[in-house]
């Protein structure tokens, strides 16, 4: 996985976020299906507004959850890279 710390993530045009009215989980809807996001992925994806960099998102999460910065940065990058590979996230330079 290449370094994406300076990339600016945003949802792909065909993807939408919705709260599941039954479970309260955050769902990522796309034409081929639905992906239920776990709590960590939901925190990451909610911050993908096309303005923040991957590094800024990781920094916010490290501060909010008082976690190990490098570990959180790695988790954020892996989550976003996976969503990008699925065609659900865009990473602008």
ABEGO torsion letter per residue (X at the ends): XBBAAABBBBBBAABBBBBBAAAGBBBBBBAAEBBBBBAAAAAAAAABAGABBAAAAAAAAAAAAGBBAAAAAAAAAAAAAAAAAAGABBBBX
